[in-house]
Amino acid sequence: MPAIVLVGAQWGDEGKGKATDLMGSAVDYVVKFNGGNNAGHTVVIEGEDGRREKYALHLLPSGILSPNVVPVIGNGVVIDLEVLFRELDDLAARGVDTSRLVISANAHVIAPYNRTLDKVTERFLGKRKIGTTGRGIGPTYADKMNRIGIRIQDLFDEHILRQKVEAALAFKNQVLAKIYNTRAVNADAVVAELLSYAARLRPMVRDTSLELERALAAGKNVLLEAGQATLLDVDHGTYPFVTSSSATAGGACTGSGIPPTRVARVIAILKAYTTRVGEGPFPTELFDDAGEQLRKVGVEYGTTTGRPRRCGWLDTVIGRYATRINGVTDFVVTKLDVLTGFEQVPICVAYEVDGVRFDEMPVNQSDFHHAKPIYEWLPGWWEDISGCRTFEDLPANAQAYVLRVEELIGARISAIGVGPGRHEIIERHSLLP
């Protein structure tokens, strides 16, 4: 059975959790392959009594909410163990079975000193700050590339763990004390903290690459779920305002240990408008009442940080870029209902930079920073679409909007979100191979 990759097509917060949940009953494994607790998924589940339960997941794969799915944290993820167990405990308190979680032995651990470094570095940068969440993600990935990182498997050998912590702090304490004028970190305290998680962690740890290969060979469906999104990818995003990992389809293979020949479908999530958290260029960003309406109606606040999201109209230049970079076969458009009530709904179809038209993403960072959107204006709709369950149920103008977006981004739109609830979605084409 082939694997399916699920990625965000914009700057994150597109609703990947809802798409994963949509396929949950037909998927056997859901694998988080990059990032850490610097992003989150929000899933709204409607119970048999009609009550809605909202779950905010930060580190765990959203498949953990589906009772028949094996959730996997892959080797490409960096793990804050305190956050991991707090999240597991919170779900267990709400009646969610978390015993199925599997974690790669090769995933890296966010050590306490990297959280400290992340925060002081961002303060030091001042106006040049990247807009990180301060959770130690970037420094941990830097340690990984510098080959001084701590992996999950190191927690089961105190001698190796202590060696690695002391080696890392030999340099980092110099940086903290002499550059940032911050108190040095005690190696014994770090080792003790990390070892305190080892016993509880041990039963969850596996060779996840081997387990996933065996699952695929046995005919199981494996969904590879990205954290963050295409334009936050460290290689293909709006650098330097990006995350520290590979959030595109290519990262699914390196972050899980599944070879690219196993991937049959790439599903990208595209919000019906555009949002961004943190610093960096954003061509369609709105600073008027329309932007505030999108934020208010769409409840655009970060799942992990609570920060208000910057809001703007849909940018199909970005959509086409995501199609090309990821090899997208299917799009899921979310939050179409948020556009209800606008007399006209614009779509960015190209950019203008110093009098020159760009139909594709400018390769030059400065050009993208100065890009002005070229809009195509479509008529809006006023009808409540949350009850629509087929494409034909949508108002004619909403249908026209979806079809024009599909034409502009170059891949089919297979599902459309029309509300926050689990079942408030239109499935035009199956998302499964």
N, C-alpha and C positions, 0 to 999 in steps of 0.2 A: 504494500500500500504506500502511495507517495505521501510526502510531507507537505504541509501548507504553511506559508509564511504570512504573518499579519503585521503590517507596519503602519505608522502614521504618515500621512502625505504632506503635512504642513509643519508647524512648530510644536506639535504635541497637543494633548487635551482634546483630540478629535472624537474620542468615544470608542477607543479600541476595546475597552472592557465589555461594552455592550455587544460588539461584534463577536467577541470570544464567547460570551454568554449565549448568543444566538445559535452558535454551532455546538454548544456544550453537550447536548444530548447525543450528538453523533461523533464526538471526538473522544479519544481514549486517553491522550496525553496532551497537556498544555505546558509548553516550555518557555520560561522567560530567559532570554539569551543575552541581554545586555543591561547596563545601567544598574541602579541601586534604588535606594529609598528617596531619590531626588525627584521622583515623578510618581503619579498615582493613577489608578483607574477607579472610576465611580460606577458601580452597578446597582441598579434599582430592580428589586425582585418583588413581584406581586404574589402574595400568598393566596391560599384557597379561600380565606375569609375576605379577600379584596384589599387587605392592608398592604401598604408598600413598605418594604424594608430597604434602606439605603446602606450600601457597603462601600467604604473608601479603602481601597487596597493600595499600599505604597511599595512594598517589597515583594509580596507574594503574587504569583500568577493568578489571574482572575478565574482560571479554571478550578480553583480551590472551592468555589461556591457550587460547583456541579458535583453531585454525590458520586457519580460513576467515572470521574476523571482523575487521572494521576497528575498532580501538579509538580512541575520540575523547575528547580532553580539551576540554570546551566552554568558552565564554567566561565562564561563571559560576563557574569554578574559580579558586582562587589557587594558584600553583605555586612551590614551593621547588625551584629548578633543581638544587641539589646532591642533594636527595632523589630527584628525578626520574631523574637519570642513574645514581645509585647503584642504584636499583631496576631500571632497565633493564639495567645491567651484571650484577646478581645473577641476573636471569632468563636472560640470554644465557649465563651460565656454566653454567646448568642445562639448556641446550639449547632454550630457548624463543625462537621467532622474534619479535623486537620491532620489526622493520623496518616493520610496518604502522601504527604509531602516528601519529595525526594530532592536531595541537594548534591551537586557535584563536589567531589573531593578536591577538584582543581579550582573552584571558585575562590576569589580573593576576599580577605576579611578587611573591613574598615577598622583600623586600629584607632584608639582614642587620640593619638597624637596627630592623625591626619584630619580629624575634625577640627582640632585646634589650628592647624596650619591653614586649612581652608578659610576659616573665619578671619584670621589675622591678615592673610594675604589679600583678601578682598577689601578689607579696610585700608590696607596700605596702598592699593591701587587707586583709591579715591574715584575721580571722575572717569578713570580708565577701567573701572571694574567691569567684569563680565556679566554679573548678575547671577552668580551661583547660589545654590540653596544653603551653602555652608555646612553640608553634611559629610564632608571628607571624600566625596566621590572622586574629584579630579586628582588630589594627591595620592589616592589609593591606586588609580590607574597609572599615575606617574611611577609609583613604586613598582608596579607590575612590569612596565616597560624598562625600568632601571634594574630589574631583577633583584630587588630587595623587598619584594612583597611577602605578605603572610597569606598562606592558603588555608582552606578549611582543614586539610589533612594534617597541617602542622600543629593543630591544637591537640593532636593525639600523641605527640612526642614532645614532652616538656623541654628536653635538652635542645632539640632543633628550634623550638619556638623561642626559647630564651636567646639562643644565638642570633636569630633573625631580628628580634626586637632590639637587642643591644647594638647590633650592627646598624640598624636603621636610625636609632637614636644618637649614635655617635656623631652622625652628621646633622640630623634634624634639630637636636638640642643646641647645636652651635648656631643654627639659623634662627631658632626661636629666641635665644638669648641675645645674640649679637646684632641681629638685623631688626627683629621685631620687639626687642626689649620685653620679652615674655618669659615667664618662669619655665625652667627646664622640666621635662617630663620624666618621672621616675620609672625605670624599666621594670622593677619588681612589681609595681602597681599595675602596669600594663599586662604583664605576664599573668598575674593573679586574676585580673578581670577576664582575660580571654580563656584561661583554663576553667573558670567557673561555669562556662557554657558547654564544656566538652562532653560531659556525661549525657546531657539531654540531647546534644547534637548528634552523637555517634550513630544512633539507629536510623537516622535520616540520610546518612551519607552513602553515596554509591559511585560507581563508575557509570555516570549517566550516559555517556556516549555509547557504551556497550549496551546498556539497557534500552536506549532508544533504537539502536540498530536492530536488536532482537524484536522489539515491538513492531517495527516496520516490516521486518521479515515475516512476522506472524499475522500480517494483515491489519494491524492496528492503525487508526488515524492519529497522526501527530501534528499538533498545531504549534508553530514557533511564533511566540508573541514578543514584539519589540517594546522596549521602554522608549520614551521620548519619540522622535520622529525624524523624517528625512532631512529637514532643514536644520536639525540639531546634530546630525551625524558629524563626527570629528573630521572626516575626509570630505564629505559631500555637502555639508551644511554651510550656513552663513558664518564661516570662520572669521574671527575667533569667538563669536558669540554662539558657541555650540556646547554640546556635552562632551564627555571624554571617552565615549565608546562609539562603536559602529551600530547605528540605529536603523540601517537600511537592510534590504534583503540579503546582501552579501554577508552582513554580520551574523545572520541567523545560523549560517554554517559554522563559522569560526567560534561562535558563542555557545554552540550546542554539541559540536562534534559530529553533526550529520553532514555527509558529503552533498555537494550541490546537485549531483545526479538523482538524489532522492526527492528534490523539491519539484512539485508538479504545478503548484498554483501560488500566486502572490496576490494577496488581498490588501488593498490600501484603504485607509479610513480618511475621508475628506469631509470636514465640517462644511455645512452649507454657506458659511461665511468664514472669516479667518480670525484667529486669535494668537496671541503670543504673550509669554511671561518673561520678564527679564529685559536685558539690554539688546540692542542690535537693530538693524534696518528692518522696515516693515512698510512697503510701498502703499498698501491700501488702508493703513491705519486711519481711524476716524477720531476726531476730537470734538465732535458736535453731538447734538441730541440723538442722532441715529446710532452713533457708537455707544452712547449710554443706554439706549434702548436694547441693543444687542446684548450688552453686559447684564442688564437687569433681567430681561426675559430669559436669556440663556443661562443665567446664574453663573457667570463667568468669573469664578474665583478658583485659585489653584487647589487641587485635591490635597496636596501635600503641604503647601506653604500658606494657603489662604490668601495669597496675593491677588489683587484685582488683575484680570487679564486685559491686555490691550486688545481692542476689537477693531475689525475692519471688514470690508466687503470681500467676497470670494475672489481669489486670485488664481486664474486658470493657467497663467504662466508657470506658477509653482506646481500646479496639478500636472501639467505636461512634463515638467522636470521630474516629478516623482514617478510618473509612468515610465520614463526612460531609465532612470537610475535603478529602479527596483525591478523592472520587467513586470509591471503590474498587469494581471489578467482580469481582475475584478476590483471595482470600487464599491465601498459602502459610504453613502452620503448620510451624515447624521445632522440632527437638529434642523431639519427643513422647516419644522413648525415655528421656529424662532423668527423666521422671515415673514410670518403671517402679520398682516396689518400695515405693511409698507406699500405706499402707492406705486412706487417703482423700485425694482431690485436691480442694482447694477452688477455687472460681472467684469472684472479686469481681464482683458483679452491680450494686452501687450503693455509695454512700457515705452515712455519717452525719456531719453537722456540727452540733454543739450541739443534738442532738435532731431535726434536720431531715434528711429523706432526699433525696438527690440521685441521680437515675437517669442524669443527664448530667453532663458536666464542669462544675464550678462556674465561673462567669465571673470570680469574685473570687479573686485569688491567695491571700488569707489563708484563704478557705474551703477551697481545695484543700490548702493547707499543713496544715490541721487535720483534713482528711478521714480518717475511720476506715472501713475496708472492711466492707461487708456481704457475707458469704460464703454461697455455696450449695455444699454438700458432696456430692461424687460419689464412689462407690466406686472404689478404685484397682485396679491389675492387677500381676501378678508375672511374667508371661511375657516372654521376650525378643522384642522386636518388630523387631529390626534386619533380619531376613530377610523381613519382610512386604513384598509388592509390590502387593497390591490392598487396598482398604478392607476387604473381607470377611476378609482374612487376620488383621486386627487382633483382639485379644481383645474380647469384647463390651463390657467396661467402657471400653476405650480408644475404641471406636467411639462409645459413648454420650457420652464426654467431648467428642469432636470435634463431634458433632452438636449438643450443647448450646451449645458455643462458637459454632458457625455461626449458631445461632438468636439468640444474644445480640448478636453483632457486626453482624448485618444484611447480610451479603454471603456468597456461597458460598465454601467452602474447597475450592480446586481441587487443592492438592498438600499432602502431609504428609511432613516429614522424619522418618525413623526411625533415623538414624545419621549419623555424620560423613562417610561415604564418598560419592563422586560418584553412585553408583547406589542409595544407601540412601534411596529416596524413593518415595512412592506418588502417582501422578498420577490424580486422580479426573476432572478435566476438562482439556482442552487449554488451555495458557496463551497460545497464539497465536490471533490473530483468525481 
